[in-house]
Amino acid sequence: MLDEARCLASSPDGRYLVATGGSDVAAGAASAAQSIAYLLPEVGVIEALRRMQDPLSVAVWDERARTLTLARDRMGQSDIYFRRSPFGLAFSSELKTLRQEDGGSPEVDPHAISQLFRYGYIPAPLTAYRGIYKLPAGTLRVFRLPELPERGSAGEAAGPFHPYWNLRQEAEAQMASRTQATLGGSVDKVVASLERAVCASRGGATATLLSGGVDSSLIAALLQRHSEHAVDTISVGFDVPGHDESEWAAEVAMLLGTRNTRLLMEDANALRLVETMPRVFCEPYADSSAIPTLLAAEAAGTSCSTILTGDGGDELFFGHASYVKALRNHGLVRRLPAPLRRACGAYASRSPERARLGGIAALIAEARSGSLAETYLARVSRWRDPSRALKAANEPAHPFLDAALHPAGGHPGELLLYLDQSNELSEGLMTKSDRAFGAFGVQARSPFLAPEVLSLAWNTPFEHKLHNGETKVVLKRALERFLPEHHTRRPKKGFGAPVAQWLNGPLRDWAEDLLDPIAIRNRGILDEHVVSALWKSFVDGNRKYHTHLWPVLMFQAWDREWNGKNAS
């Protein structure tokens, strides 16, 4: 079963039955199912999936071979979960559906929760429950009917998964085929490619998220250029100056001629929405930007059926400041003698989480890194050693650190782009948009992740992304065709919520309740001593520990919602 997929189609010869699911079901998934079904007799399953342009999860039943093939889209914009049991196979685009199979109450997987604490999301193929798995992006999994009732234990292997499309191969091929190009030529190509993606992404009443940053502003500009009337844009502001960009977004909307809805994330909204998080995200998710995204989704649900986002612009075109810092710091670390790096590593391992507080502890932690990937892993990690917060968890191996999985060639900075595209995008940002907007009946689309744009991004010379310390150069020059230059050069603030202020203010009681040490001890998953010490340190003034506390709180809220006494 694919929850949202009331979209079924059979091939002309009657051999194949296709079901599609994901955020696109309301607009186009039925025709996508028909297109795949039509292609199957001619080209087979793998080639049909490769030709699929829409970000959908797919199930294909082959009547002749008696096989079921499950597949997830290239960049993970939709999810597909499966669970095997002695009774057969269940699959769905939502974890909550599979939780209810076989009487419900599956066992929480502490190893997966350690990943939530590190990254803020649980990367495929793991899920929060033992024995329930999620397909990695761009892969398929084949099940043969005779095998299905014979297996199904919580400890069985998730795979094998077979890639029908491979990001590393795409990156390597595009980097190898680069030719000499001017910056102006690259801008022309990016604008044309994004313009086609924006037009293809429209469906019904279409609006855009508008933070006022480069990516969302460019998407809004291209959508407005192809609209006869003012398009709807939605921006979210905070009552905390360091996080608020809504005034800037309103100015961008005025210059572009869009009809902007400006929302304010007040304390009451923060508490209301954080309490809805566990039900909307039926698998725990700990990116704080999900809270303002939910506010935007709530507003979008009253006026539009499709929302366009700027997700992926930073990860395709080198937009994060953390990329620059990782390159710089790794260059400095390489100059240190190996014995000194080892000594730093030994010292940092005694109290790994103190690095989050900055200062000398952060410098020592950086000095232990043996590779650029390890340096970047430390930067994206909430917890440096999340297993310490869990009573029975050995953290799985980090795909970040497996050099065999990294693309060959290119600038070192492009390794960072690849790491984010293969991890943060598919399991983090896409999950956030799909779940938040889907909860209000809106399909979220990211034109930056259209296959044509993604390929072009890897084909674009790296110096057109980072030049003389300026990030995302080609996108900024593209936006200058629509907005004054100063709108492309202001400091980036992002979409993160002021979690530290909230936890010391409107969410204080909510957090205290979830972090009750007696309840944590009785549940037996987290180490109540570690969690209590962290909360005390935060309350005592170490506000940067909010990065550690937020995933703990998101897990606790989710666990209470879905696995507590009143869970249904």
Helices and strands as residue ranges (DSSP letters): E 7-10, E 16-21, H 29-51, E 57-62, E 67-71, E 81-85, E 88-92, H 95-99, G 101-103, H 110-119, E 132-134, E 139-144, G 145-150, E 162-163, H 167-176, H 183-201, E 206-209, H 214-225, E 232-238, H 246-256, E 259-265, H 267-280, H 290-300, E 306-308, H 313-317, H 321-333, H 338-350, G 352-357, H 359-367, H 372-380, G 386-389, G 399-401, G 403-405, H 412-419, I 420-429, H 430-438, E 443-445, G 447-449, H 451-459, G 462-464, E 466-467, E 470-471, H 473-479, G 485-488, H 499-503, H 508-514, H 517-523, H 528-539, G 543-545, H 546-563
